[in-house]
């Protein structure tokens, strides 16, 4: 029997690039974790620079610019930097010589990178301060990231957090000759993974105390009441989070309370105010209290100084006997489970290709 040779056609050779062609980087996927920001140091100049950028943002302060410029530059930036610097100095990470927000953010990047593998490049940026959003987006693009997921680390949507973080990224993209494809993470305040993680952190936090709280407060960062009236969904999302967490824990609704902190200026903000609540509760018979800040993914000034330190003083001075702050999810295994789950969900289709 005669067998004819089979001709196997060789695969086409890739086109040869000119000698002067710039190197081609293999296509990758990028994730940019976005957070509010932090000063580089606690001195007056560092604080003034940071506060100036933060408080000039139209998403944060909607007062007409001419009026607000005078208030900001003639009053606030002459007095507030020293006060804020002293507050930051109380929580500053001496070993790293950095703010806890940036230290924990770096750890989140490393842990998420390890979970997702080499096909994805994970980085982080701050809306105000360093590292800047524009710089990190450009760095991801240089590394071959043709698709980038913007991940504002705010479980709840609000214009002064999620929207302004995305705004900053979009401003940088407008100046790029070759833009990457972009996706943004939606609010994840009512996802099962987040509600479960938050409920577990409360249960574990309470279990680890040497007292049983009469009440647990979920203190959310506040905003002017007018923002809610103009359509911002943040307030409703906060209330839903606490309601769902209470249901997950099997607690009566009155054991978990909502309040709002960090108000600024004379305008009416979302109520009840956390500081006034802490001062009033002991007279109502609440002597033992635990508190946490579900709207923050990373511990920062508003949690470590305002709640854990100042809040404790306010409550105990008003007659309370026991007070505990339950930390944010941070870079814990549970916290990283939330970030990884949300990221993988939003990367659907991208990770499946190639």
ABEGO torsion letter per residue (X at the ends): XBBBBBBBBBBBBBBBBBAABBBBBBBBBBBBBBBAEBBABABAAAAAAAAAAAAABAAABABBAAAAAAAAAAAAAAAAAAAAAAAAAAABBAAAGBBAAAAAAAAAAAAAAAAAEAABBBBBBBABEOBBAAAAAAAAAAAGBABBBBBBBBABBBAABAAAAAAAAAAAAAABABBBBBBBBBBAAABAAAAAAAAAAAAAAAAABABBBABBBBBBBBBBAAAAAAGBAAAAAAAAAAAAAAAAAGBBAAABBBBBBGBBEABBBBOBBAAAAAAAAAAAGBABBBBBBAABABBBAAAAAAAAAAAAAAAAAAGBABBBBBBBAEABAAAAAAAAAAAAAAABGAAABX
